[in-house]
Amino acid sequence: MNEDRIKNIVDNIISRDEFQPDKPADLSWLKNIREFLSRIIEVVFEFIANIIRTIFDKLSHLFKLDSISFNNMSSIVRNIIYIVGFLITIGLIALLVFLIVKIIRRLDKEKINSDNFSDELIAFIDEPEKPYDMAKLYFNEEKYRLSFRYLFLSLLVVFNQKEMIEIHISKTNRQYLYELKYNNISFYDLTEPFFKSFDLIWYGGRSLSLEDYLIWNEKYDDIIKKLSFIKKEANDE
């Protein structure tokens, strides 16, 4: 085997992929993103600058004060105004995003809250006594939060029977409360604390002692009694 042949064999082996150094990662996409963001910032800054110039020029013309004309200001003052305007705009955008996210989360929470018991409520329409029976069952088991939950559902079922609300699978607690306010303001006033406490106790995870439960159970009995009284009056008529 001559020297040239040996050299060719060695070159072929070395030229294989496994013997090649790692190629640098392609970061062109990162450069493109950086350039795009820089362009966006430049456009936004120029837009803000135009607004600021227009405002100062109009004020100068309105009050006939050349001293506040933007073109008559020093470059340092103009740059400071640009920066302040830019920061204010960014702050407003951040506030807007925060409010939008907060609203979306609130709507999602209400949707989740509704879905947690909507199916049960629909089933309870045909078995109106069942939620209160379950409340008593969980009370005997000393599961006061669960018992309170079914007291609340029992109230909704009774209000549905009295046509003060209309149970629907897509409705939230807030919607039921608004319906109650529209149809019977006196029972809205009685029941609103129940709705608020339900959110805190069931969804907020707040503990419920026996003493607190008995207070809510008494309020439940009072509401049911008043509802029965309305029924009695209707029958008398």
C-alpha positions as CSV (number, residue, x, y, z in Angstrom):
1,M,0.0,0.0,0.0
2,N,1.7,3.2,-1.1
3,E,1.8,6.5,0.8
4,D,-0.8,8.3,-1.4
5,R,-3.3,5.5,-0.8
6,I,-2.8,5.6,2.9
7,K,-3.2,9.4,2.9
8,N,-6.5,9.1,1.0
9,I,-7.9,6.5,3.4
10,V,-7.0,8.7,6.4
11,D,-8.6,11.8,4.7
12,N,-11.8,9.9,4.0
13,I,-12.0,8.8,7.6
14,I,-11.3,12.3,9.0
15,S,-13.9,13.8,6.6
16,R,-16.8,11.8,8.1
17,D,-19.4,13.7,10.1
18,E,-18.6,12.1,13.4
19,F,-15.1,13.5,13.2
20,Q,-16.2,17.1,12.3
21,P,-16.4,19.8,15.0
22,D,-19.9,20.9,16.1
23,K,-21.4,23.5,13.8
24,P,-22.4,26.7,15.6
25,A,-26.1,27.0,16.2
26,D,-28.1,29.0,13.7
27,L,-29.1,32.1,15.7
28,S,-30.4,34.1,12.8
29,W,-33.9,33.9,14.1
30,L,-32.8,35.5,17.3
31,K,-31.2,38.3,15.4
32,N,-34.4,38.8,13.4
33,I,-36.5,39.0,16.6
34,R,-34.2,41.5,18.1
35,E,-34.3,43.6,14.9
36,F,-38.1,43.4,14.8
37,L,-38.5,44.5,18.5
38,S,-36.1,47.3,17.9
39,R,-38.1,48.4,15.0
40,I,-41.4,48.2,17.0
41,I,-39.8,50.3,19.8
42,E,-38.6,52.8,17.2
43,V,-42.0,53.2,15.6
44,V,-43.7,53.5,19.0
45,F,-41.2,56.1,20.1
46,E,-41.6,58.1,17.0
47,F,-45.4,58.0,17.3
48,I,-45.2,59.3,20.9
49,A,-42.7,62.0,19.8
50,N,-45.1,63.2,17.1
51,I,-48.0,63.4,19.6
52,I,-45.8,65.3,22.1
53,R,-44.6,67.8,19.5
54,T,-48.2,68.3,18.3
55,I,-49.4,68.9,21.9
56,F,-46.7,71.5,22.7
57,D,-47.1,73.3,19.4
58,K,-50.9,73.6,19.9
59,L,-50.3,74.9,23.5
60,S,-47.8,77.4,22.2
61,H,-50.2,78.6,19.5
62,L,-53.2,78.6,21.9
63,F,-51.4,80.6,24.7
64,K,-49.2,82.5,22.2
65,L,-46.1,81.5,24.1
66,D,-43.1,80.7,21.9
67,S,-41.2,79.5,24.9
68,I,-43.2,76.3,25.0
69,S,-43.0,75.7,21.3
70,F,-41.3,72.3,21.0
71,N,-38.9,73.5,18.3
72,N,-37.7,76.3,20.6
73,M,-36.7,73.9,23.4
74,S,-33.2,72.7,23.9
75,S,-32.4,69.1,22.7
76,I,-31.9,68.0,26.4
77,V,-35.4,69.2,27.4
78,R,-36.9,67.6,24.3
79,N,-35.2,64.3,25.0
80,I,-36.4,64.4,28.7
81,I,-39.9,65.0,27.5
82,Y,-39.6,62.2,25.0
83,I,-38.4,59.7,27.7
84,V,-41.1,60.8,30.1
85,G,-43.8,60.4,27.5
86,F,-42.5,57.0,26.5
87,L,-42.4,55.8,30.1
88,I,-46.0,57.0,30.7
89,T,-47.2,55.2,27.5
90,I,-45.5,52.0,28.5
91,G,-47.0,52.3,32.0
92,L,-50.5,52.8,30.5
93,I,-50.0,49.8,28.2
94,A,-48.9,47.7,31.2
95,L,-51.9,48.8,33.2
96,L,-54.2,47.9,30.3
97,V,-52.7,44.5,30.0
98,F,-52.9,44.0,33.7
99,L,-56.6,44.9,33.7
100,I,-57.4,42.6,30.7
101,V,-55.6,39.7,32.4
102,K,-57.4,40.3,35.6
103,I,-60.8,40.4,33.8
104,I,-60.0,37.2,31.9
105,R,-59.0,35.4,35.1
106,R,-62.1,36.6,36.9
107,L,-64.3,35.3,34.0
108,D,-62.5,32.0,34.0
109,K,-62.9,31.7,37.7
110,E,-66.6,32.4,37.5
111,K,-66.9,29.8,34.7
112,I,-65.1,27.2,36.8
113,N,-67.2,28.1,39.8
114,S,-70.4,27.6,37.7
115,D,-69.2,24.3,36.2
116,N,-68.4,22.8,39.6
117,F,-72.1,22.4,40.6
118,S,-74.2,23.2,37.5
119,D,-74.8,19.6,36.7
120,E,-75.9,18.9,40.2
121,L,-78.3,21.8,40.2
122,I,-79.9,20.6,37.0
123,A,-80.4,17.1,38.6
124,F,-81.8,18.7,41.8
125,I,-84.6,20.3,39.8
126,D,-86.3,16.9,39.7
127,E,-85.3,16.1,43.3
128,P,-85.6,19.4,45.2
129,E,-85.3,17.8,48.6
130,K,-82.0,16.0,47.9
131,P,-79.6,19.0,48.4
132,Y,-81.0,19.6,51.9
133,D,-80.8,15.9,52.7
134,M,-77.2,15.9,51.6
135,A,-76.6,18.9,53.8
136,K,-77.9,17.0,56.8
137,L,-75.9,13.9,55.9
138,Y,-72.6,15.9,55.8
139,F,-73.5,17.8,58.9
140,N,-73.9,14.4,60.8
141,E,-70.4,13.5,59.4
142,E,-69.1,16.8,60.8
143,K,-68.1,17.9,57.3
144,Y,-69.4,21.4,57.7
145,R,-68.0,23.0,54.5
146,L,-69.7,20.3,52.4
147,S,-72.9,20.7,54.4
148,F,-72.8,24.4,53.8
149,R,-72.3,23.8,50.1
150,Y,-75.5,21.8,49.9
151,L,-77.4,24.4,52.0
152,F,-76.5,26.9,49.4
153,L,-77.5,24.6,46.5
154,S,-80.8,23.9,48.3
155,L,-81.5,27.6,48.4
156,L,-80.9,27.9,44.7
157,V,-83.2,25.0,44.0
158,V,-86.0,26.6,46.2
159,F,-85.6,30.0,44.5
160,N,-85.9,28.2,41.2
161,Q,-89.1,26.5,42.4
162,K,-90.5,30.0,43.4
163,E,-89.5,31.3,39.9
164,M,-87.2,33.9,41.4
165,I,-84.3,32.5,39.4
166,E,-84.1,30.1,36.5
167,I,-81.4,27.4,36.9
168,H,-79.3,26.9,33.8
169,I,-76.1,25.0,33.3
170,S,-74.2,28.0,31.9
171,K,-75.1,30.5,34.7
172,T,-72.8,31.7,37.4
173,N,-73.5,32.5,41.0
174,R,-73.3,36.2,40.1
175,Q,-76.0,35.8,37.5
176,Y,-78.3,34.0,39.9
177,L,-77.8,36.8,42.4
178,Y,-78.6,39.4,39.8
179,E,-81.8,37.5,38.9
180,L,-82.8,37.4,42.5
181,K,-82.2,41.2,42.8
182,Y,-84.3,41.8,39.8
183,N,-87.2,39.5,40.8
184,N,-87.3,40.0,44.5
185,I,-85.2,42.6,46.2
186,S,-86.1,41.6,49.7
187,F,-84.8,38.1,49.3
188,Y,-81.8,39.5,47.5
189,D,-80.9,41.4,50.6
190,L,-81.5,38.3,52.8
191,T,-79.5,36.0,50.5
192,E,-76.6,38.1,49.3
193,P,-74.4,37.3,52.4
194,F,-75.0,33.6,51.6
195,F,-73.6,34.1,48.1
196,K,-70.6,36.0,49.4
197,S,-69.8,33.5,52.1
198,F,-70.3,30.6,49.8
199,D,-67.5,32.0,47.5
200,L,-65.2,32.5,50.5
201,I,-65.9,29.2,52.2
202,W,-66.2,26.8,49.2
203,Y,-64.0,28.4,46.6
204,G,-61.7,30.4,48.9
205,G,-61.1,27.4,51.1
206,R,-62.0,29.1,54.3
207,S,-62.7,26.7,57.2
208,L,-66.1,26.5,58.8
209,S,-66.5,25.7,62.5
210,L,-69.6,24.1,64.0
211,E,-70.6,27.5,65.6
212,D,-70.3,29.3,62.3
213,Y,-72.2,26.6,60.5
214,L,-75.1,26.7,62.9
215,I,-75.4,30.5,62.3
216,W,-75.7,29.9,58.6
217,N,-78.1,27.0,59.1
218,E,-80.3,29.3,61.2
219,K,-80.2,31.9,58.4
220,Y,-81.1,29.2,55.9
221,D,-84.1,28.2,58.0
222,D,-85.2,31.8,58.2
223,I,-85.1,32.3,54.5
224,I,-87.0,29.0,53.9
225,K,-89.6,30.1,56.4
226,K,-90.1,33.4,54.7
227,L,-90.4,31.6,51.3
228,S,-93.1,29.3,52.8
229,F,-94.9,32.3,54.1
230,I,-95.1,33.8,50.6
231,K,-96.5,30.5,49.3
232,K,-99.1,30.5,52.1
233,E,-100.2,34.1,51.2
234,A,-100.5,33.1,47.6
235,N,-102.7,30.2,48.5
236,D,-104.9,32.4,50.7
237,E,-105.5,34.7,47.8
